[in-house]
Amino acid sequence: MAGTITALVVQKRNKERVNVYLDGEFAFGLALAEAIKLKKGQTLSDEDIARLKALDEIEVVHERALNLLSHRPRSAEEVRRKLRDSKQEFSDTAIETVIERLERAGLLDDEAFARYWVDNREWFNPRSARALRHELRQKGVSNQVVDRVLADLDEQDAAYRAAQAKVRRYAHADEAEFRKRMGGYLSRRGFAYGVVRDVLDRLWDEIQTQTNSP
């Protein structure tokens, strides 16, 4: 595969990539940042080509990872899994190199991701610490990080806010039906029996107060 560079052609669809031709034949694509270091007439050995391809794979993986992160924050393990599942079959070496680069740049931070995830749930779909722990562990976040992030979670408050999405639907039911329906809803979100009981007591008292208000 060794040969002499006969042309360096910027790709039509991606101006940041260059096609490298050796001895008149297309050999491989390369990121522009690496291609500008080459010149026509330069001879590349097999070792040179292998090194350039390895560097290029890292840049391709890096761009893919940045694209994944542009949609929402992700854990390091999420990004790793996505890259491993890519149709391009990236090498583990390239993937781990990119993961480390992104972590050093602060673009991958499992604790920041976990806080984002919990905050997002708190705003839009409150859940128990147990349910959040399960979700974060599924994302590959370590137990130590999960422990820190969930340390200050107020389950009573989270369960109360979660109930607000359904409380009006059951407000006109009798107490037994209300407790059955609302209790089931909160239990499915992972809240413990004691938390559910206390929240149901509070909600039922509020409903009675509102009902009996002049």
KOLTOR-699718 format. One line per 4 residues: number of its first residue (from 1); for each residue x, z, y of N, C-alpha, C. Coordinates in nm, 4 decimals. Layout:
<rs>
NUM) X/Z/Y/X/Z/Y/X/Z/Y; ...
</rs>
This chain:
<rs>
1) 0.0819/0.0000/-0.1200/0.0000/0.0000/0.0000/0.0859/0.0000/0.1257; 0.2130/0.0357/0.1143/0.3008/0.0339/0.2312/0.3034/-0.1054/0.2912; 0.3249/-0.1115/0.4217/0.3277/-0.2420/0.4866/0.3562/-0.2312/0.6343; 0.3506/-0.3464/0.7004/0.3789/-0.3553/0.8430/0.2489/-0.3736/0.9196
5) 0.2347/-0.2983/1.0287/0.1137/-0.3077/1.1113/0.1122/-0.4436/1.1813; 0.0055/-0.5216/1.1552/-0.0088/-0.6528/1.2189/-0.1186/-0.6534/1.3249; -0.2063/-0.5534/1.3221/-0.3115/-0.5464/1.4244/-0.3697/-0.4061/1.4291; -0.4085/-0.3660/1.5494/-0.4802/-0.2401/1.5737/-0.6028/-0.2771/1.6553
9) -0.7198/-0.2717/1.5916/-0.8421/-0.3236/1.6536/-0.9450/-0.2118/1.6720; -0.9874/-0.1912/1.7961/-1.0901/-0.0913/1.8246/-1.2212/-0.1339/1.7592; -1.2853/-0.0417/1.6898/-1.4103/-0.0744/1.6218/-1.5220/-0.1036/1.7217; -1.6061/-0.1999/1.6902/-1.7143/-0.2386/1.7812/-1.8197/-0.1287/1.7941
13) -1.8494/-0.0621/1.6840/-1.9563/0.0379/1.6852/-1.9101/0.1750/1.7315; -1.7812/0.1993/1.7295/-1.7284/0.3297/1.7701/-1.5942/0.3083/1.8395; -1.5968/0.3142/1.9711/-1.4768/0.2868/2.0498/-1.3699/0.3954/2.0341; -1.4040/0.5043/1.9656/-1.3080/0.6118/1.9432/-1.2341/0.5959/1.8109
17) -1.2584/0.4832/1.7422/-1.1909/0.4589/1.6153/-1.1265/0.3200/1.6157; -1.0193/0.3106/1.5390/-0.9401/0.1872/1.5367/-0.9190/0.1439/1.3913; -0.9339/0.0147/1.3668/-0.9032/-0.0405/1.2360/-0.7557/-0.0802/1.2326; -0.6873/-0.0335/1.1312/-0.5450/-0.0619/1.1158/-0.5280/-0.1710/1.0088
21) -0.4559/-0.2788/1.0464/-0.4303/-0.3889/0.9539/-0.2827/-0.3877/0.9154; -0.2567/-0.3964/0.7875/-0.1204/-0.4039/0.7358/-0.0998/-0.5397/0.6686; 0.0022/-0.6098/0.7133/0.0349/-0.7410/0.6568/-0.0870/-0.8334/0.6571; -0.1634/-0.8261/0.7666/-0.2775/-0.9157/0.7852/-0.4059/-0.8733/0.7182
25) -0.4062/-0.7620/0.6474/-0.5255/-0.7139/0.5772/-0.5684/-0.5783/0.6308; -0.7023/-0.5589/0.6370/-0.7520/-0.4276/0.6785/-0.7030/-0.3221/0.5808; -0.6513/-0.2119/0.6357/-0.5971/-0.1061/0.5498/-0.6792/0.0210/0.5562; -0.7093/0.0685/0.6772/-0.7860/0.1922/0.6918/-0.8270/0.2092/0.8380
29) -0.9251/0.2972/0.8578/-0.9683/0.3330/0.9926/-0.8984/0.4596/1.0367; -0.8867/0.4726/1.1701/-0.8130/0.5863/1.2234/-0.8712/0.6254/1.3583; -0.8719/0.7556/1.3861/-0.9171/0.8020/1.5173/-0.8257/0.7458/1.6257; -0.8838/0.7127/1.7396/-0.8084/0.6539/1.8497/-0.6908/0.7415/1.8904
33) -0.7115/0.8743/1.8892/-0.6058/0.9671/1.9306/-0.4814/0.9542/1.8429; -0.4995/0.9187/1.7163/-0.3861/0.8988/1.6266/-0.3366/0.7545/1.6324; -0.4300/0.6613/1.6494/-0.3934/0.5196/1.6493/-0.3031/0.4825/1.7668; -0.3192/0.5492/1.8820/-0.2371/0.5155/1.9990/-0.0901/0.5514/1.9779
37) -0.0619/0.6281/1.8737/0.0774/0.6626/1.8419/0.1450/0.5526/1.7594; 0.0658/0.4549/1.7139/0.1181/0.3458/1.6326/0.1382/0.2209/1.7171; 0.2083/0.1224/1.6608/0.2293/-0.0034/1.7325/0.2473/-0.1175/1.6335; 0.2130/-0.2355/1.6797/0.2294/-0.3542/1.5955/0.3764/-0.3700/1.5588
41) 0.3998/-0.4128/1.4368/0.5352/-0.4312/1.3893/0.5933/-0.3072/1.3248; 0.5243/-0.1945/1.3379/0.5731/-0.0699/1.2777/0.5478/-0.0717/1.1275; 0.6446/-0.0288/1.0513/0.6294/-0.0226/0.9063/0.5832/0.1171/0.8647; 0.4822/0.1193/0.7799/0.4286/0.2462/0.7293/0.4569/0.2563/0.5804
45) 0.5135/0.3685/0.5420/0.5364/0.3945/0.3998/0.4091/0.4489/0.3366; 0.4108/0.4600/0.2044/0.2961/0.5207/0.1364/0.2728/0.6634/0.1857; 0.3811/0.7368/0.2098/0.3699/0.8744/0.2595/0.3098/0.8768/0.3998; 0.3503/0.7813/0.4854/0.2947/0.7724/0.6212/0.1443/0.7484/0.6159
49) 0.1046/0.6579/0.5306/-0.0376/0.6223/0.5195/-0.1183/0.7409/0.4672; -0.0660/0.8094/0.3684/-0.1356/0.9263/0.3130/-0.1518/1.0337/0.4200; -0.0464/1.0535/0.4993/-0.0521/1.1549/0.6059/-0.1554/1.1164/0.7115; -0.1565/0.9892/0.7517/-0.2518/0.9431/0.8526/-0.3960/0.9532/0.8025
53) -0.4167/0.9200/0.6773/-0.5518/0.9291/0.6206/-0.5986/1.0742/0.6138; -0.5058/1.1643/0.5805/-0.5412/1.3061/0.5737/-0.5776/1.3582/0.7121; -0.4998/1.3180/0.8125/-0.5297/1.3586/0.9499/-0.6640/1.3024/0.9950; -0.6897/1.1774/0.9563/-0.8153/1.1145/0.9967/-0.9349/1.1811/0.9301
57) -0.9180/1.2187/0.8040/-1.0281/1.2865/0.7354/-1.0640/1.4157/0.8088; -0.9653/1.4879/0.8539/-0.9903/1.6119/0.9274/-1.0694/1.5834/1.0536; -1.0343/1.4766/1.1246/-1.1061/1.4433/1.2476/-1.2501/1.4015/1.2187; -1.2697/1.3279/1.1109/-1.4060/1.2877/1.0727/-1.4887/1.4096/1.0359
61) -1.4298/1.5000/0.9592/-1.4993/1.6231/0.9208/-1.5302/1.7068/1.0447; -1.4362/1.7137/1.1365/-1.4563/1.7904/1.2603/-1.5744/1.7364/1.3394; -1.5825/1.6055/1.3519/-1.6950/1.5451/1.4243/-1.8272/1.5726/1.3531; -1.8254/1.5671/1.2206/-1.9478/1.5949/1.1448/-1.9912/1.7402/1.1654
65) -1.8958/1.8308/1.1644/-1.9271/1.9724/1.1835/-1.9817/1.9972/1.3238; -1.9221/1.9344/1.4248/-1.9712/1.9504/1.5615/-2.1141/1.8983/1.5739; -2.1436/1.7908/1.5036/-2.2800/1.7374/1.5052/-2.3777/1.8364/1.4439; -2.3381/1.9003/1.3352/-2.4231/2.0025/1.2726/-2.4494/2.1178/1.3689
69) -2.3460/2.1591/1.4413/-2.3582/2.2723/1.5336/-2.4336/2.2358/1.6604; -2.4485/2.1069/1.6873/-2.5196/2.0664/1.8092/-2.6693/2.0910/1.7983; -2.7197/2.1031/1.6760/-2.8637/2.1230/1.6556/-2.9020/2.2702/1.6696; -2.8191/2.3589/1.6154/-2.8413/2.5030/1.6273/-2.7164/2.5748/1.5770
73) -2.6990/2.7016/1.6142/-2.5857/2.7773/1.5583/-2.5978/2.7859/1.4062; -2.4854/2.7918/1.3399/-2.4831/2.8020/1.1944/-2.3728/2.8985/1.1510; -2.3876/2.9521/1.0323/-2.2810/3.0344/0.9754/-2.1715/2.9426/0.9224; -2.0541/2.9995/0.9012/-1.9431/2.9206/0.8469/-1.9799/2.8645/0.7100
77) -2.0472/2.9448/0.6282/-2.0832/2.8997/0.4942/-2.1862/2.7876/0.4983; -2.2783/2.7921/0.5939/-2.3748/2.6835/0.6092/-2.3038/2.5521/0.6367; -2.2108/2.5553/0.7309/-2.1363/2.4342/0.7657/-2.0561/2.3870/0.6453; -1.9923/2.4809/0.5777/-1.9128/2.4459/0.4592/-2.0000/2.3757/0.3542
81) -2.1183/2.4306/0.3275/-2.2076/2.3712/0.2267/-2.2521/2.2319/0.2680; -2.2870/2.2164/0.3956/-2.3311/2.0854/0.4447/-2.2206/1.9815/0.4296; -2.0994/2.0197/0.4635/-1.9872/1.9260/0.4536/-1.9570/1.8916/0.3081; -1.9672/1.9904/0.2203/-1.9420/1.9644/0.0784/-2.0484/1.8732/0.0182
85) -2.1705/1.8809/0.0730/-2.2799/1.7987/0.0213/-2.2826/1.6590/0.0826; -2.1892/1.6303/0.1732/-2.1864/1.5002/0.2391/-2.1611/1.3883/0.1393; -2.2218/1.2737/0.1635/-2.2024/1.1581/0.0763/-2.0580/1.1076/0.0810; -1.9844/1.1447/0.1863/-1.8469/1.0981/0.2000/-1.7480/1.1768/0.1134
89) -1.7945/1.2830/0.0503/-1.7122/1.3619/-0.0419/-1.5793/1.4039/0.0227; -1.5901/1.4845/0.1255/-1.4717/1.5350/0.1942/-1.3939/1.6296/0.1041; -1.2633/1.6327/0.1220/-1.1793/1.7223/0.0430/-1.1955/1.8659/0.0907; -1.1750/1.9609/-0.0004/-1.1820/2.1025/0.0361/-1.0767/2.1369/0.1412
93) -0.9612/2.0720/0.1329/-0.8548/2.0994/0.2299/-0.8994/2.0633/0.3715; -0.9602/1.9460/0.3867/-1.0071/1.9034/0.5185/-1.1178/1.9957/0.5691; -1.2095/2.0317/0.4803/-1.3209/2.1183/0.5196/-1.2704/2.2537/0.5664; -1.1810/2.3140/0.4903/-1.1308/2.4471/0.5276/-1.0467/2.4415/0.6543
97) -0.9739/2.3332/0.6742/-0.8967/2.3170/0.7979/-0.9893/2.3135/0.9182; -1.0998/2.2419/0.9052/-1.1958/2.2311/1.0151/-1.2678/2.3636/1.0385; -1.3058/2.4317/0.9316/-1.3711/2.5623/0.9452/-1.2814/2.6568/1.0244; -1.1532/2.6605/0.9892/-1.0589/2.7489/1.0585/-1.0433/2.7077/1.2052
101) -1.0391/2.5776/1.2317/-1.0266/2.5302/1.3699/-1.1480/2.5718/1.4534; -1.2651/2.5566/1.3967/-1.3876/2.5915/1.4690/-1.3970/2.7421/1.4918; -1.3513/2.8207/1.3952/-1.3522/2.9661/1.4118/-1.2551/3.0080/1.5220; -1.1378/2.9463/1.5248/-1.0409/2.9795/1.6296/-1.0940/2.9428/1.7676
105) -1.1720/2.8361/1.7737/-1.2277/2.7905/1.9014/-1.3533/2.8679/1.9408; -1.4001/2.9574/1.8519/-1.5209/3.0343/1.8808/-1.6492/2.9572/1.8589; -1.6400/2.8404/1.7978/-1.7587/2.7585/1.7738/-1.8278/2.7968/1.6432; -1.7551/2.8666/1.5576/-1.8136/2.9247/1.4362/-1.7855/3.0736/1.4400
109) -1.8920/3.1525/1.4426/-1.8795/3.2982/1.4522/-1.9977/3.3583/1.3779; -1.9735/3.4099/1.2599/-2.0840/3.4586/1.1765/-2.1633/3.5707/1.2423; -2.0963/3.6577/1.3149/-2.1699/3.7673/1.3786/-2.2581/3.7150/1.4916; -2.2046/3.6222/1.5714/-2.2853/3.5630/1.6787/-2.4029/3.4863/1.6191
113) -2.3781/3.4146/1.5086/-2.4860/3.3424/1.4425/-2.5925/3.4390/1.3927; -2.5501/3.5491/1.3291/-2.6459/3.6463/1.2748/-2.7304/3.7070/1.3859; -2.6690/3.7364/1.4988/-2.7454/3.7922/1.6122/-2.8448/3.6886/1.6656; -2.8015/3.5646/1.6724/-2.8935/3.4575/1.7139/-3.0123/3.4503/1.6189
117) -2.9847/3.4562/1.4888/-3.0911/3.4447/1.3883/-3.1912/3.5599/1.4008; -3.1391/3.6808/1.4138/-3.2264/3.7978/1.4246/-3.3057/3.7931/1.5558; -3.2408/3.7588/1.6655/-3.3102/3.7496/1.7941/-3.4207/3.6455/1.7889; -3.3921/3.5337/1.7252/-3.4914/3.4272/1.7138/-3.6120/3.4756/1.6340
121) -3.5869/3.5455/1.5252/-3.6958/3.6012/1.4449/-3.7745/3.7061/1.5250; -3.7016/3.7886/1.5995/-3.7660/3.8927/1.6781/-3.8630/3.8338/1.7807; -3.8247/3.7229/1.8388/-3.9092/3.6604/1.9406/-4.0287/3.5875/1.8808; -4.0060/3.5158/1.7713/-4.1083/3.4240/1.7227/-4.1729/3.4612/1.5895
125) -4.1051/3.5408/1.5083/-4.1603/3.5728/1.3768/-4.0958/3.7001/1.3234; -4.1281/3.8155/1.3827/-4.0622/3.9410/1.3438/-4.0719/3.9681/1.1941; -3.9608/4.0181/1.1392/-3.9560/4.0492/0.9975/-3.8810/4.1801/0.9769; -3.8914/4.2311/0.8572/-3.8239/4.3572/0.8240/-3.6741/4.3358/0.8115
129) -3.6011/4.4468/0.8157/-3.4562/4.4400/0.7946/-3.4258/4.3835/0.6564; -3.5067/4.4202/0.5593/-3.4844/4.3712/0.4229/-3.4991/4.2195/0.4162; -3.6032/4.1671/0.4804/-3.6242/4.0223/0.4802/-3.5134/3.9509/0.5575; -3.4732/4.0077/0.6711/-3.3662/3.9473/0.7505/-3.2336/3.9499/0.6751
133) -3.2088/4.0593/0.6065/-3.0854/4.0692/0.5274/-3.0818/3.9593/0.4212; -3.1943/3.9400/0.3551/-3.2005/3.8362/0.2516/-3.1745/3.6981/0.3125; -3.2351/3.6702/0.4263/-3.2162/3.5403/0.4902/-3.0706/3.5186/0.5310; -3.0093/3.6195/0.5896/-2.8707/3.6060/0.6347/-2.7740/3.5945/0.5173
137) -2.8003/3.6683/0.4101/-2.7147/3.6555/0.2930/-2.7270/3.5160/0.2323; -2.8480/3.4588/0.2389/-2.8673/3.3216/0.1913/-2.7867/3.2234/0.2746; -2.7626/3.2575/0.4006/-2.6826/3.1732/0.4906/-2.5331/3.1975/0.4725; -2.4972/3.2894/0.3850/-2.3564/3.3138/0.3580/-2.2914/3.4179/0.4470
141) -2.3710/3.4932/0.5214/-2.3163/3.5968/0.6099/-2.2833/3.7202/0.5259; -2.1677/3.7804/0.5497/-2.1232/3.8950/0.4691/-2.2096/4.0183/0.4932; -2.2098/4.1088/0.3956/-2.2856/4.2333/0.4089/-2.2383/4.3158/0.5281; -2.1078/4.3155/0.5537/-2.0541/4.3937/0.6652/-2.1097/4.3453/0.7989
145) -2.1142/4.2139/0.8157/-2.1692/4.1572/0.9395/-2.3185/4.1850/0.9489; -2.3896/4.1679/0.8387/-2.5344/4.1935/0.8380/-2.5623/4.3386/0.8745; -2.4839/4.4302/0.8199/-2.5022/4.5728/0.8501/-2.4899/4.5987/1.0005; -2.3893/4.5413/1.0629/-2.3691/4.5624/1.2072/-2.4840/4.5043/1.2885
149) -2.5269/4.3872/1.2517/-2.6312/4.3188/1.3292/-2.7659/4.3886/1.3164; -2.7938/4.4426/1.1985/-2.9250/4.5042/1.1744/-2.9274/4.6543/1.2043; -2.8132/4.7098/1.2440/-2.8036/4.8547/1.2632/-2.9055/4.9083/1.3627; -2.9358/4.8331/1.4662/-3.0245/4.8826/1.5721/-3.1662/4.8263/1.5637
153) -3.1981/4.7612/1.4540/-3.3317/4.7035/1.4414/-3.4375/4.8123/1.4312; -3.5395/4.8046/1.5149/-3.6513/4.8991/1.5133/-3.7628/4.8390/1.4283; -3.7745/4.8842/1.3046/-3.8710/4.8239/1.2130/-4.0147/4.8511/1.2540; -4.0387/4.9684/1.3091/-4.1746/4.9992/1.3553/-4.2169/4.9001/1.4630
157) -4.1273/4.8783/1.5573/-4.1579/4.7850/1.6655/-4.1725/4.6431/1.6127; -4.0831/4.6039/1.5213/-4.0894/4.4687/1.4659/-4.2204/4.4473/1.3902; -4.2617/4.5449/1.3115/-4.3858/4.5332/1.2360/-4.5065/4.5287/1.3297; -4.5026/4.6093/1.4342/-4.6130/4.6100/1.5304/-4.6261/4.4735/1.5979
161) -4.5113/4.4174/1.6393/-4.5157/4.2874/1.7056/-4.5555/4.1759/1.6089; -4.5112/4.1877/1.4841/-4.5512/4.0888/1.3836/-4.7024/4.0910/1.3640; -4.7607/4.2093/1.3693/-4.9054/4.2245/1.3482/-4.9880/4.1602/1.4583; -4.9280/4.1443/1.5769/-5.0043/4.0893/1.6887/-5.0533/3.9472/1.6608
165) -4.9841/3.8767/1.5715/-5.0246/3.7395/1.5392/-5.1557/3.7344/1.4613; -5.1937/3.8466/1.3972/-5.3121/3.8453/1.3110/-5.4174/3.9499/1.3480; -5.3819/4.0445/1.4323/-5.4702/4.1590/1.4517/-5.6075/4.1192/1.5040; -5.6159/4.0216/1.5900/-5.7473/3.9819/1.6430/-5.8370/3.9232/1.5349
169) -5.7749/3.8579/1.4374/-5.8538/3.7956/1.3316/-5.9304/3.8996/1.2502; -5.8698/4.0186/1.2349/-5.9306/4.1216/1.1509/-5.9874/4.2388/1.2313; -5.9887/4.2256/1.3622/-6.0310/4.3375/1.4469/-6.1768/4.3769/1.4253; -6.2582/4.2846/1.3789/-6.4010/4.3143/1.3620/-6.4358/4.3517/1.2177
173) -6.3352/4.3592/1.1323/-6.3588/4.3999/0.9937/-6.3731/4.5519/0.9871; -6.4277/4.6012/0.8767/-6.4316/4.7460/0.8610/-6.2907/4.7956/0.8319; -6.2720/4.9265/0.8339/-6.1361/4.9798/0.8245/-6.0686/4.9428/0.6926; -6.1406/4.9500/0.5818/-6.0808/4.9191/0.4521/-6.0334/4.7742/0.4457
177) -6.1171/4.6846/0.4948/-6.0809/4.5433/0.4928/-5.9646/4.5160/0.5881; -5.9712/4.5808/0.7041/-5.8645/4.5650/0.8024/-5.7297/4.6078/0.7434; -5.7271/4.7232/0.6814/-5.6020/4.7733/0.6252/-5.5530/4.6852/0.5102; -5.6439/4.6348/0.4316/-5.6064/4.5489/0.3196/-5.5428/4.4196/0.3705
181) -5.6110/4.3554/0.4660/-5.5630/4.2256/0.5157/-5.4337/4.2398/0.5957; -5.4334/4.3307/0.6908/-5.3157/4.3489/0.7753/-5.1988/4.4064/0.6954; -5.2299/4.4975/0.6027/-5.1249/4.5554/0.5204/-5.0562/4.4504/0.4343; -5.1365/4.3614/0.3781/-5.0803/4.2538/0.2966/-4.9930/4.1613/0.3791
185) -5.0402/4.1319/0.4991/-4.9634/4.0429/0.5882/-4.8267/4.1024/0.6202; -4.8244/4.2297/0.6546/-4.6979/4.2939/0.6896/-4.6085/4.3144/0.5676; -4.6684/4.3456/0.4549/-4.5892/4.3649/0.3330/-4.5196/4.2361/0.2919; -4.5875/4.1226/0.3116/-4.5260/3.9945/0.2762/-4.4060/3.9628/0.3642
189) -4.3959/4.0290/0.4779/-4.2802/4.0107/0.5661/-4.1728/4.1152/0.5401; -4.1898/4.1858/0.4310/-4.0842/4.2737/0.3852/-4.0879/4.4151/0.4385; -4.1900/4.4509/0.5148/-4.1943/4.5855/0.5716/-4.2332/4.6882/0.4646; -4.1664/4.8022/0.4698/-4.1881/4.9069/0.3713/-4.3242/4.9726/0.3894
193) -4.3700/5.0378/0.2834/-4.5036/5.0999/0.2839/-4.5201/5.1962/0.4005; -4.4218/5.2843/0.4225/-4.4347/5.3827/0.5293/-4.4462/5.3189/0.6663; -4.3693/5.2135/0.6905/-4.3755/5.1422/0.8188/-4.5117/5.0761/0.8343; -4.5569/5.0113/0.7287/-4.6870/4.9435/0.7331/-4.7988/5.0444/0.7600
197) -4.7954/5.1567/0.6921/-4.8992/5.2598/0.7096/-4.9047/5.3078/0.8545; -4.7890/5.3384/0.9113/-4.7858/5.3888/1.0488/-4.8350/5.2851/1.1481; -4.7972/5.1596/1.1269/-4.8407/5.0530/1.2176/-4.9904/5.0301/1.2055; -5.0422/5.0361/1.0843/-5.1864/5.0182/1.0656/-5.2643/5.1317/1.1327
201) -5.2134/5.2533/1.1236/-5.2773/5.3661/1.1911/-5.2824/5.3404/1.3420; -5.1730/5.2975/1.3953/-5.1652/5.2711/1.5405/-5.2607/5.1585/1.5807; -5.2619/5.0518/1.5043/-5.3479/4.9380/1.5365/-5.4960/4.9753/1.5264; -5.5300/5.0495/1.4217/-5.6705/5.0859/1.4038/-5.7164/5.1784/1.5159
205) -5.6298/5.2707/1.5564/-5.6633/5.3596/1.6690/-5.6849/5.2773/1.7958; -5.6028/5.1774/1.8188/-5.6168/5.0929/1.9382/-5.7474/5.0136/1.9349; -5.7833/4.9651/1.8159/-5.9078/4.8895/1.8027/-6.0276/4.9792/1.8302; -6.0236/5.1010/1.7770/-6.1335/5.1940/1.7998/-6.1444/5.2326/1.9464
209) -6.0306/5.2525/2.0095/-6.0305/5.2866/2.1529/-6.0920/5.1741/2.2349; -6.0531/5.0515/2.2046/-6.1070/4.9377/2.2770/-6.2562/4.9195/2.2507; -6.2955/4.9406/2.1244/-6.4361/4.9247/2.0877/-6.5237/5.0268/2.1579; -6.4758/5.1489/2.1705/-6.5544/5.2581/2.2287/-6.5414/5.2713/2.3785
213) -6.4579/5.1860/2.4378/-6.4422/5.1908/2.5842/-6.5692/5.1421/2.6498; -6.6093/5.2075/2.7609/-6.7329/5.1668/2.8290/-6.7186/5.0281/2.8914
</rs>
